[in-house]
Amino acid sequence: MNSRLLHINILDHPSNRNQIVFFFTENDHSDYFKQLLKEKNIEYEFQYDEGEKKYYFGISRRFESKCVKLNYLVFAKFREPFISSRIAKFLLIGVTLLFIILAIIGYIKSHL
């Protein structure tokens, strides 16, 4: 699997090889990432691009693995559930159980 697919908001710094850039398009994502960086005492450079409406964080490559984990925490906090409706969740579980029961019954009948 291409690891680049997992890092959709991470770029190489355009002018400094010793830094990596994280960017966010949502202000609340950016604020939470900034809060996590401060909690971990990780130094960063911050820039907001009004044209692209993106929040950029320049961070030293020595903190890359820590920051990638923090990046995942940001997306985990703000992600939406795969199936948001409770009814749909229970319906999916019910249908799945029904198919499993039918498969077991079919297996038993074919081997008797």
N, C-alpha and C positions, 0 to 999 in steps of 0.2 A: 504494500500500500504506500502511496506517495505521502511522505510525512508533510509535504507542503500543503496538502489538503486540510490537515489538522491545524495549520497556522495561517488562517485566512486573513488575520489582521496584524501580521508580523512582517516587517520589511527589513532589508539591510539599510543601514544609514547611507544616504547618498554621498556623503563626503568624509565620513569617519569610519574606517573599517573596524574600530574597536567598540562601536556602538551598534545597537539594534533598535529598531523603531517599532513601537506598538501604536496602533491607531484605533480610534473608536468614532462612530458616527452619532452616538447618543450621549447626551450630557450626563445622565445618571450612571451610565456605564463608565464614563471617564472619571466621574467623581468617586465612584466606588474603587476603581483601580488605583486612583491617587491615594485614597485612604489606606488601601492594602499596602502600597509602597511605603507610606509613612510608618505604618505599624511594623514593617520589616526593616526599617531604617535603610532603605535602598534609595540612593541618590538618583535623580532623574532630571531631564530637561523637558519642559512642557511648552507646547505651542498649539495655538488654535488657528486653523486656516479657515477664514470666513468664506472664501471662494468655494472651497470643496465642502465646507461645514464638517471638518474632521478635527479631532483632538489627537495630537501626536505626543508621544512620550519617547524621548531618547534615553536609553539605558545602557550602561556598560555591559559588554558581552560576558563579563565574569559573573553577572547576576542572571544570565539568560535562563538557566533551568528553573531558578526560583520564580522568575517573572512569567515564564510560560505556565507554571502551575497557578500563579495568581490570575493570569489571563483566563484559565479554565474556570477558576472560581467566579470570576465576573460573569462569564456566560452561563454558568450553572445557576447563579442567583437570579438572573433575569430571563431565563428560558421559560417558554410556555410548555405546559404539559403536552405530551404526544396526543392523548385523547382527553379533552377537557371536560366533556360531559360525563357525569356519573352513570347515567342511563346507558350511554354508549359503551362504557367500560364493562358494566355488568352484562350487557348484551353480547359483547365480544367474548367474555369469559364463558357465558352460557352456551353460545354456539360452538366454541372450541370444545367444551366438555361434551356436548352432544355428539360431535364428530368422533371424539375419542371413545365414547361409549358405543357408538355404532361400529367403529372399527374393531373393538373388542368382541362385540356380539358376532360380527362377521367372521372373525378369526375362530371363535369357538365353534360356530355352526359349520365352518368348512373343515374342521378337524375332528368332527364327531362321526 
